[in-house]
Amino acid sequence: MKHISQLLFSLGLLLVITSCEKAENKVFFEGGTPPQLSASSPVVVLEPGLESNVALVLSWTNPDYKFTTGISSQDVTYTLEMDTLGGNFSSSNKVTTVVSKDTKKVYTVGDLNNILGNTMVLQLDPRRPYTLQVRVTSSISVSGGGAAAKLTSNAISFTTTPFAPPPKVAPPTTGHLYLVGDATPGAWNNPVPVPSQEFTKISNTLYEITVPLSGDKHYLFLPLNGDWGNKYACHDKTTQSPAGGNFGYNGNDSYWNDDIPGPTDDGNYKITVDFQLGKYTAVKQ
């Protein structure tokens, strides 16, 4: 009986030891190699009429994330950062693009020019060259809190001269723009009083007006005075800022079909409508 008890005790102790060893047999992240980034050319040609052509190909090496069980087969996410030279990837011009799994990013002339022109706001007249810097950061989820193991590549540069891309919102073909709404002195009456509620055309894509507005009311932009058929509007007045935001043309997109919220306080306001960027602002004077 004594031998049986000792045998049972030994078996129990062995099970406890084995159980502890199994519990501690965890998988640990052992690191990886920062990706090496390269570009198809240090000089990128951007010309109107060639929008569908490939302008730039960015390629990078696999970071080869390693765990105690070997090289990871999990999907890796890559974050591309593009900034102007000297911006150090922290300027207001920086653009971030996320790429899943693939180890390259192909930009057409149209893609890259639109990023530089409309997103980074680098379109200028006359055209001028820019030096852009790019880097990529890889990441993969690891156990123990779900943190992402990030590895950042080398930074590379390329030069290019962007051209003004097509405006995000088509400017009025009439060459005129009018303000209507209960926030304005003319209320919702259409046609609106002119010249007091007609915008000044600064350029083909930029219009401005300074006008008294009533607080907590609304307005719209009209390309043709007296016509309710088409208008420039916002998407959702309940979420749009009274200080400005995005707008669109309801003539070909029903998404843009809500009144634009006016400022909360009465006063004189300068409204600037930028068709190139598809944005407007309302600033109290």
VEXDREN-498683 format. One record per residue (C-alpha): residue number from 1; chain; x, y, z. Coordinates in steps of 0.5 Angstrom, whole numbers, plus 500, padded with zeros to 3 digits. Example, Ala and Ser with C-alpha at 12.3 -4.5 7.8 and 13.67 -1.06 7.14 Angstrom:
! VEXDREN-498683
+--------+------+-----+-----+-----+
| drenlo | roza |  c1 |  c2 |  c3 |
+--------+------+-----+-----+-----+
|      1 |    A | 525 | 491 | 516 |
|      2 |    A | 527 | 498 | 514 |
+--------+------+-----+-----+-----+
***
This chain:
! VEXDREN-498683
+--------+------+-----+-----+-----+
| drenlo | roza |  c1 |  c2 |  c3 |
+--------+------+-----+-----+-----+
|      1 |    A | 500 | 500 | 500 |
|      2 |    A | 506 | 505 | 502 |
|      3 |    A | 509 | 503 | 495 |
|      4 |    A | 502 | 505 | 491 |
|      5 |    A | 502 | 512 | 495 |
|      6 |    A | 509 | 513 | 493 |
|      7 |    A | 507 | 512 | 486 |
|      8 |    A | 501 | 516 | 486 |
|      9 |    A | 505 | 522 | 489 |
|     10 |    A | 510 | 521 | 484 |
|     11 |    A | 505 | 521 | 478 |
|     12 |    A | 502 | 527 | 481 |
|     13 |    A | 508 | 531 | 481 |
|     14 |    A | 510 | 529 | 474 |
|     15 |    A | 504 | 531 | 472 |
|     16 |    A | 504 | 538 | 475 |
|     17 |    A | 511 | 539 | 473 |
|     18 |    A | 509 | 537 | 465 |
|     19 |    A | 503 | 542 | 466 |
|     20 |    A | 508 | 548 | 468 |
|     21 |    A | 512 | 546 | 462 |
|     22 |    A | 507 | 546 | 457 |
|     23 |    A | 504 | 553 | 461 |
|     24 |    A | 510 | 556 | 460 |
|     25 |    A | 511 | 554 | 452 |
|     26 |    A | 510 | 561 | 450 |
|     27 |    A | 511 | 564 | 443 |
|     28 |    A | 515 | 570 | 443 |
|     29 |    A | 517 | 575 | 438 |
|     30 |    A | 524 | 576 | 436 |
|     31 |    A | 524 | 582 | 432 |
|     32 |    A | 525 | 583 | 424 |
|     33 |    A | 529 | 587 | 419 |
|     34 |    A | 527 | 594 | 417 |
|     35 |    A | 525 | 594 | 410 |
|     36 |    A | 529 | 597 | 405 |
|     37 |    A | 525 | 602 | 401 |
|     38 |    A | 527 | 604 | 393 |
|     39 |    A | 524 | 608 | 388 |
|     40 |    A | 524 | 606 | 380 |
|     41 |    A | 527 | 613 | 379 |
|     42 |    A | 529 | 619 | 383 |
|     43 |    A | 526 | 624 | 378 |
|     44 |    A | 518 | 623 | 376 |
|     45 |    A | 515 | 626 | 370 |
|     46 |    A | 508 | 629 | 371 |
|     47 |    A | 505 | 632 | 365 |
|     48 |    A | 497 | 633 | 363 |
|     49 |    A | 495 | 628 | 358 |
|     50 |    A | 499 | 622 | 361 |
|     51 |    A | 495 | 621 | 367 |
|     52 |    A | 494 | 613 | 366 |
|     53 |    A | 502 | 612 | 365 |
|     54 |    A | 506 | 609 | 371 |
|     55 |    A | 510 | 615 | 374 |
|     56 |    A | 513 | 612 | 380 |
|     57 |    A | 514 | 605 | 383 |
|     58 |    A | 516 | 604 | 390 |
|     59 |    A | 518 | 597 | 393 |
|     60 |    A | 521 | 595 | 399 |
|     61 |    A | 524 | 588 | 402 |
|     62 |    A | 520 | 584 | 407 |
|     63 |    A | 521 | 585 | 414 |
|     64 |    A | 522 | 578 | 416 |
|     65 |    A | 518 | 578 | 423 |
|     66 |    A | 521 | 572 | 427 |
|     67 |    A | 518 | 569 | 433 |
|     68 |    A | 521 | 563 | 437 |
|     69 |    A | 517 | 558 | 432 |
|     70 |    A | 520 | 561 | 426 |
|     71 |    A | 519 | 566 | 421 |
|     72 |    A | 512 | 569 | 421 |
|     73 |    A | 507 | 567 | 416 |
|     74 |    A | 502 | 573 | 419 |
|     75 |    A | 500 | 578 | 414 |
|     76 |    A | 504 | 585 | 415 |
|     77 |    A | 501 | 592 | 414 |
|     78 |    A | 505 | 597 | 411 |
|     79 |    A | 504 | 605 | 412 |
|     80 |    A | 507 | 609 | 407 |
|     81 |    A | 509 | 616 | 409 |
|     82 |    A | 510 | 622 | 404 |
|     83 |    A | 512 | 629 | 406 |
|     84 |    A | 516 | 635 | 403 |
|     85 |    A | 523 | 635 | 404 |
|     86 |    A | 525 | 638 | 411 |
|     87 |    A | 518 | 636 | 413 |
|     88 |    A | 521 | 630 | 417 |
|     89 |    A | 514 | 626 | 416 |
|     90 |    A | 511 | 631 | 421 |
|     91 |    A | 509 | 637 | 417 |
|     92 |    A | 501 | 639 | 415 |
|     93 |    A | 503 | 636 | 408 |
|     94 |    A | 504 | 629 | 410 |
|     95 |    A | 500 | 624 | 406 |
|     96 |    A | 500 | 617 | 409 |
|     97 |    A | 498 | 611 | 405 |
|     98 |    A | 496 | 604 | 408 |
|     99 |    A | 498 | 598 | 404 |
|    100 |    A | 496 | 591 | 406 |
|    101 |    A | 501 | 585 | 405 |
|    102 |    A | 504 | 587 | 398 |
|    103 |    A | 511 | 590 | 398 |
|    104 |    A | 510 | 595 | 393 |
|    105 |    A | 506 | 601 | 391 |
|    106 |    A | 505 | 603 | 384 |
|    107 |    A | 503 | 611 | 382 |
|    108 |    A | 500 | 613 | 376 |
|    109 |    A | 501 | 620 | 373 |
|    110 |    A | 494 | 622 | 375 |
|    111 |    A | 494 | 618 | 382 |
|    112 |    A | 501 | 622 | 384 |
|    113 |    A | 499 | 628 | 381 |
|    114 |    A | 492 | 628 | 385 |
|    115 |    A | 496 | 627 | 391 |
|    116 |    A | 501 | 632 | 391 |
|    117 |    A | 496 | 637 | 388 |
|    118 |    A | 490 | 637 | 391 |
|    119 |    A | 492 | 633 | 398 |
|    120 |    A | 498 | 636 | 399 |
|    121 |    A | 496 | 642 | 396 |
|    122 |    A | 503 | 643 | 392 |
|    123 |    A | 499 | 645 | 385 |
|    124 |    A | 502 | 652 | 383 |
|    125 |    A | 502 | 657 | 378 |
|    126 |    A | 507 | 657 | 375 |
|    127 |    A | 509 | 650 | 376 |
|    128 |    A | 516 | 649 | 380 |
|    129 |    A | 519 | 643 | 382 |
|    130 |    A | 519 | 639 | 389 |
|    131 |    A | 523 | 634 | 393 |
|    132 |    A | 519 | 629 | 396 |
|    133 |    A | 521 | 624 | 401 |
|    134 |    A | 518 | 617 | 403 |
|    135 |    A | 519 | 612 | 408 |
|    136 |    A | 515 | 606 | 410 |
|    137 |    A | 513 | 603 | 416 |
|    138 |    A | 512 | 595 | 417 |
|    139 |    A | 507 | 593 | 423 |
|    140 |    A | 505 | 586 | 425 |
|    141 |    A | 500 | 584 | 431 |
|    142 |    A | 504 | 580 | 437 |
|    143 |    A | 501 | 577 | 443 |
|    144 |    A | 501 | 580 | 450 |
|    145 |    A | 497 | 586 | 449 |
|    146 |    A | 496 | 586 | 441 |
|    147 |    A | 501 | 591 | 440 |
|    148 |    A | 504 | 592 | 433 |
|    149 |    A | 511 | 591 | 432 |
|    150 |    A | 514 | 597 | 428 |
|    151 |    A | 520 | 597 | 423 |
|    152 |    A | 521 | 603 | 419 |
|    153 |    A | 525 | 603 | 413 |
|    154 |    A | 530 | 608 | 410 |
|    155 |    A | 528 | 615 | 407 |
|    156 |    A | 529 | 616 | 400 |
|    157 |    A | 527 | 622 | 396 |
|    158 |    A | 525 | 624 | 389 |
|    159 |    A | 524 | 630 | 385 |
|    160 |    A | 518 | 632 | 381 |
|    161 |    A | 514 | 638 | 378 |
|    162 |    A | 506 | 637 | 379 |
|    163 |    A | 501 | 640 | 375 |
|    164 |    A | 494 | 643 | 377 |
|    165 |    A | 490 | 637 | 377 |
|    166 |    A | 482 | 637 | 375 |
|    167 |    A | 478 | 641 | 381 |
|    168 |    A | 475 | 636 | 386 |
|    169 |    A | 468 | 640 | 384 |
|    170 |    A | 467 | 642 | 377 |
|    171 |    A | 467 | 650 | 377 |
|    172 |    A | 460 | 653 | 375 |
|    173 |    A | 460 | 653 | 367 |
|    174 |    A | 456 | 660 | 368 |
|    175 |    A | 463 | 663 | 371 |
|    176 |    A | 458 | 666 | 376 |
|    177 |    A | 456 | 664 | 383 |
|    178 |    A | 451 | 666 | 388 |
|    179 |    A | 449 | 666 | 395 |
|    180 |    A | 442 | 664 | 397 |
|    181 |    A | 439 | 662 | 404 |
|    182 |    A | 435 | 664 | 410 |
|    183 |    A | 442 | 666 | 413 |
|    184 |    A | 442 | 672 | 407 |
|    185 |    A | 439 | 678 | 407 |
|    186 |    A | 435 | 676 | 401 |
|    187 |    A | 433 | 670 | 405 |
|    188 |    A | 430 | 664 | 400 |
|    189 |    A | 428 | 669 | 395 |
|    190 |    A | 431 | 666 | 388 |
|    191 |    A | 433 | 670 | 384 |
|    192 |    A | 438 | 673 | 389 |
|    193 |    A | 439 | 681 | 390 |
|    194 |    A | 445 | 683 | 386 |
|    195 |    A | 451 | 685 | 386 |
|    196 |    A | 450 | 684 | 394 |
|    197 |    A | 449 | 676 | 394 |
|    198 |    A | 454 | 675 | 387 |
|    199 |    A | 461 | 672 | 389 |
|    200 |    A | 467 | 675 | 386 |
|    201 |    A | 471 | 671 | 381 |
|    202 |    A | 478 | 671 | 384 |
|    203 |    A | 480 | 665 | 379 |
|    204 |    A | 477 | 660 | 375 |
|    205 |    A | 477 | 655 | 381 |
|    206 |    A | 476 | 661 | 387 |
|    207 |    A | 470 | 665 | 389 |
|    208 |    A | 469 | 670 | 395 |
|    209 |    A | 464 | 674 | 398 |
|    210 |    A | 463 | 678 | 404 |
|    211 |    A | 456 | 679 | 406 |
|    212 |    A | 452 | 680 | 413 |
|    213 |    A | 449 | 673 | 415 |
|    214 |    A | 444 | 671 | 421 |
|    215 |    A | 446 | 666 | 426 |
|    216 |    A | 443 | 659 | 426 |
|    217 |    A | 441 | 659 | 419 |
|    218 |    A | 443 | 656 | 412 |
|    219 |    A | 445 | 658 | 405 |
|    220 |    A | 447 | 655 | 398 |
|    221 |    A | 451 | 656 | 392 |
|    222 |    A | 448 | 657 | 386 |
|    223 |    A | 451 | 657 | 379 |
|    224 |    A | 445 | 660 | 376 |
|    225 |    A | 441 | 666 | 379 |
|    226 |    A | 434 | 664 | 379 |
|    227 |    A | 435 | 657 | 378 |
|    228 |    A | 433 | 652 | 383 |
|    229 |    A | 435 | 646 | 378 |
|    230 |    A | 442 | 645 | 381 |
|    231 |    A | 446 | 648 | 387 |
|    232 |    A | 452 | 647 | 391 |
|    233 |    A | 451 | 644 | 397 |
|    234 |    A | 454 | 640 | 403 |
|    235 |    A | 452 | 633 | 405 |
|    236 |    A | 449 | 633 | 412 |
|    237 |    A | 448 | 640 | 415 |
|    238 |    A | 448 | 636 | 422 |
|    239 |    A | 455 | 634 | 422 |
|    240 |    A | 458 | 640 | 418 |
|    241 |    A | 462 | 645 | 421 |
|    242 |    A | 459 | 653 | 421 |
|    243 |    A | 466 | 655 | 419 |
|    244 |    A | 466 | 651 | 413 |
|    245 |    A | 468 | 644 | 410 |
|    246 |    A | 467 | 640 | 404 |
|    247 |    A | 462 | 641 | 399 |
|    248 |    A | 459 | 638 | 392 |
|    249 |    A | 455 | 639 | 386 |
|    250 |    A | 448 | 636 | 387 |
|    251 |    A | 447 | 636 | 379 |
|    252 |    A | 451 | 629 | 378 |
|    253 |    A | 451 | 627 | 385 |
|    254 |    A | 445 | 626 | 390 |
|    255 |    A | 450 | 625 | 396 |
|    256 |    A | 451 | 633 | 396 |
|    257 |    A | 444 | 635 | 397 |
|    258 |    A | 443 | 639 | 404 |
|    259 |    A | 443 | 646 | 406 |
|    260 |    A | 450 | 649 | 408 |
|    261 |    A | 449 | 651 | 416 |
|    262 |    A | 451 | 658 | 417 |
|    263 |    A | 455 | 661 | 423 |
|    264 |    A | 452 | 661 | 430 |
|    265 |    A | 452 | 669 | 431 |
|    266 |    A | 450 | 674 | 427 |
|    267 |    A | 455 | 679 | 423 |
|    268 |    A | 459 | 680 | 417 |
|    269 |    A | 463 | 674 | 414 |
|    270 |    A | 467 | 673 | 408 |
|    271 |    A | 465 | 666 | 405 |
|    272 |    A | 471 | 663 | 400 |
|    273 |    A | 469 | 657 | 395 |
|    274 |    A | 475 | 653 | 393 |
|    275 |    A | 473 | 649 | 387 |
|    276 |    A | 480 | 646 | 386 |
|    277 |    A | 480 | 643 | 393 |
|    278 |    A | 472 | 642 | 394 |
|    279 |    A | 472 | 646 | 400 |
|    280 |    A | 469 | 653 | 403 |
|    281 |    A | 470 | 657 | 409 |
|    282 |    A | 466 | 662 | 413 |
|    283 |    A | 470 | 667 | 417 |
|    284 |    A | 467 | 673 | 421 |
|    285 |    A | 470 | 680 | 419 |
+--------+------+-----+-----+-----+
***
